[in-house]
Amino acid sequence: MNVTPFVHEGLGNSSYVVDLGNGSAGVIDPDRSVKRYVEAAAARNLRIEAVFETHLHADFVTGALELAHATGARVFAPAGSAVRYLHHPLNAGERVPIDGGMVEAVASPGHTPEHLSYVVQSDRRPPVLFSGGALIVGGAARTDLISPADTERLTRDLYHTLHEAFASLPDETILYPTHGGGSFCSTGSSSERTSTLGEERQANPLLRFDDEDEFVRWFPTTFPGAPDYFFRMRAFN
């Protein structure tokens, strides 16, 4: 499966153009620099037909609307996000057929309450997991960007996401997170942008916790400071 990453170094985030087969492409968590996605797809003779949002972003304005306007693509977003623009709301377990496979939405709350990850399954290839902020290389995205009153609940949700949401996927599953080291949204320190589930199961320190209460006490102590606008951006998106 051909996946083209686009890294926003300033934010420490990645977005992706994904070859979905039969000349169609999907884009994961686009920012507003949409021309590069359109040009990358065209260079591969692909049509952008779908945009997938993993969650309401706190660090940048989504480019989903511009991309849909430019290409006619359908926008898929978590049903729990309750966004007000035209989109197809996805629930956990819902599947979007693609040529030779499917995209499945997986509930992965923690970084945000509505968070979905997307597993792309295709013929004779290992699964590909677009995990947003639910699991990143060497860490996971922070759980305190909704409100202080929600941090403990979301941290508990993240504990269960890390231990349960992707448990059925094999070690060879390729991991493409949105957040990465250097992002104010993440706690990962790795400079790597991609990984596999097997590598994370071996090396990610968050997966070593087997005591939920201990994890809930420790994880919020690792968060870096966040710009003030982070706490307004979800409502904007």
C-alpha positions in Angstrom: 0.0 0.0 0.0 1.4 3.3 -1.0 1.3 5.9 1.8 2.8 9.4 1.2 3.5 11.3 4.5 3.5 15.1 4.9 5.3 16.3 8.0 4.6 19.7 9.5 7.8 20.2 11.4 6.6 23.2 13.3 3.7 21.3 14.8 5.4 17.9 14.9 2.4 16.4 13.1 2.0 14.1 10.0 -0.8 13.8 7.5 -1.0 11.2 4.8 -2.2 10.5 1.2 -3.1 6.9 0.9 -3.5 4.9 -2.3 -6.8 3.1 -1.7 -6.7 1.1 -5.0 -8.5 1.5 -8.3 -7.1 5.0 -8.8 -8.6 6.4 -5.6 -6.9 8.0 -2.7 -7.7 9.0 0.9 -6.2 11.7 3.0 -5.7 11.4 6.8 -5.9 14.4 9.1 -5.1 17.1 6.5 -4.1 20.6 7.4 -5.0 23.6 5.3 -2.0 23.3 2.9 -4.2 21.2 0.6 -2.5 21.9 -2.7 0.3 19.5 -1.8 -2.1 16.7 -1.2 -3.8 17.3 -4.6 -0.5 17.5 -6.4 0.8 14.4 -4.8 -2.3 12.4 -5.7 -2.2 13.7 -9.3 1.4 12.8 -9.7 0.4 9.2 -8.9 -2.7 9.3 -11.1 -4.9 9.1 -8.1 -8.2 10.8 -7.3 -8.8 12.0 -3.8 -12.2 10.6 -2.9 -12.1 10.4 0.9 -10.8 12.5 3.8 -10.6 10.8 7.2 -10.4 12.8 10.4 -9.3 10.9 13.5 -10.4 13.6 16.0 -11.1 17.3 16.6 -7.7 18.9 16.5 -6.4 21.3 19.1 -3.2 22.4 17.4 -4.3 23.3 13.8 -7.3 24.1 11.7 -8.5 21.1 9.7 -8.1 21.2 5.9 -10.9 18.8 5.3 -13.3 21.4 4.0 -10.9 23.0 1.6 -9.8 19.5 0.4 -13.5 18.4 -0.1 -14.2 21.6 -2.0 -11.1 21.2 -4.3 -11.7 17.5 -5.0 -15.3 16.5 -4.3 -14.1 14.0 -1.7 -16.4 12.8 1.1 -15.3 13.7 4.6 -15.5 11.0 7.3 -15.3 12.2 10.9 -16.0 10.5 14.3 -19.7 10.6 15.0 -18.9 11.9 18.5 -17.2 15.0 17.1 -20.6 16.5 16.2 -19.0 18.7 13.6 -21.4 21.1 11.8 -20.0 20.8 8.2 -21.1 18.3 5.6 -19.5 14.9 6.5 -20.2 11.2 7.0 -20.2 10.5 10.7 -18.4 7.3 11.5 -19.1 5.1 14.5 -16.6 2.5 16.0 -16.7 -0.7 14.0 -18.1 0.9 10.9 -16.3 -0.1 7.7 -15.8 1.9 4.5 -15.2 -0.4 1.5 -12.2 0.3 -0.7 -10.9 -1.6 -3.8 -9.6 -4.9 -2.5 -10.2 -4.2 1.1 -11.7 -1.8 3.6 -11.1 1.0 6.1 -12.4 0.2 9.6 -13.0 2.8 12.3 -11.7 1.8 15.8 -12.7 3.5 19.0 -9.6 4.9 20.6 -10.6 7.6 23.1 -8.1 9.2 25.5 -6.4 12.1 23.6 -10.0 13.2 22.9 -13.3 11.5 23.8 -14.5 11.1 20.2 -11.2 9.8 18.9 -11.2 7.1 16.1 -8.3 5.3 14.6 -8.4 3.8 11.1 -7.3 0.3 10.1 -6.8 -0.2 6.4 -7.0 -3.9 5.4 -6.1 -4.9 1.9 -5.4 -8.1 0.0 -2.0 -9.9 0.9 -0.6 -6.9 2.8 -0.1 -6.3 6.5 -2.7 -4.0 8.0 -2.0 -0.3 8.2 -3.1 1.7 11.3 -3.6 5.4 11.2 -3.7 6.1 14.9 -4.0 9.9 15.2 -2.9 10.6 18.8 -4.1 7.3 20.3 -0.7 5.6 19.9 2.4 7.4 18.6 6.0 6.3 18.3 7.3 5.9 21.8 4.2 7.4 23.5 0.7 8.7 23.1 -1.0 12.1 22.9 -1.9 14.0 26.0 -5.2 13.8 27.7 -5.6 17.2 29.3 -6.7 19.4 26.4 -10.5 19.2 27.0 -10.6 20.5 30.6 -8.9 19.7 33.9 -12.1 18.0 35.1 -11.9 15.6 32.2 -8.3 14.7 32.4 -8.5 11.7 34.7 -11.4 10.1 32.8 -9.6 10.6 29.5 -6.4 9.2 30.9 -8.3 6.1 32.0 -9.8 5.9 28.5 -6.3 6.1 27.0 -5.1 3.3 29.3 -7.8 1.0 27.9 -7.2 2.2 24.4 -3.5 1.3 24.6 -4.2 -2.1 26.1 -7.3 -3.1 24.2 -8.1 -1.1 21.0 -5.5 -2.7 18.8 -5.0 -6.0 20.6 -6.4 -8.0 17.7 -4.0 -6.5 15.1 -0.7 -8.4 14.3 2.8 -7.2 15.2 3.5 -6.4 11.6 0.8 -3.8 11.4 2.3 -0.6 10.2 1.7 2.4 12.4 1.2 5.9 11.0 0.3 8.4 13.8 -0.7 12.0 13.3 1.1 13.4 16.3 4.8 12.8 16.9 7.8 13.8 18.9 8.0 17.6 19.0 4.2 18.1 19.0 2.7 19.9 22.0 -0.1 17.3 21.8 2.2 14.3 22.3 4.4 12.8 25.0 6.6 10.8 22.7 10.2 11.8 22.4 11.2 9.6 19.4 12.3 11.3 16.2 10.8 8.5 14.2 7.5 9.1 12.5 6.4 5.6 11.8 6.7 2.2 13.5 4.9 -1.1 13.8 2.7 -2.4 16.5 5.3 -5.1 17.3 8.0 -2.4 17.8 5.7 -0.4 20.0 4.7 -3.5 22.1 8.3 -4.0 22.8 9.6 -0.5 23.3 6.7 2.0 24.1 6.9 2.8 27.8 3.2 3.5 28.0 2.5 -0.1 27.2 4.5 -1.4 30.1 2.0 -0.2 32.7 -0.3 -3.0 34.0 -1.8 -0.9 36.8 -4.4 1.6 35.6 -4.3 3.8 38.7 -0.5 4.1 38.5 -0.8 5.0 34.9 -3.4 7.7 35.7 -1.2 9.2 38.3 1.9 9.2 36.2 0.9 10.1 32.7 -0.4 13.7 33.2 3.0 14.6 34.9 4.7 14.1 31.5 2.7 16.7 29.5 4.6 19.7 28.2 3.2 23.2 28.3 0.5 24.0 25.7 -0.1 27.2 23.8 -3.3 29.0 25.0 -5.0 28.6 21.6 -5.1 24.8 22.0 -8.0 25.2 24.4 -10.0 27.2 21.8 -9.2 25.3 18.6 -11.4 22.3 19.1 -14.5 24.5 19.1 -13.2 26.2 16.0 -12.8 22.9 14.2 
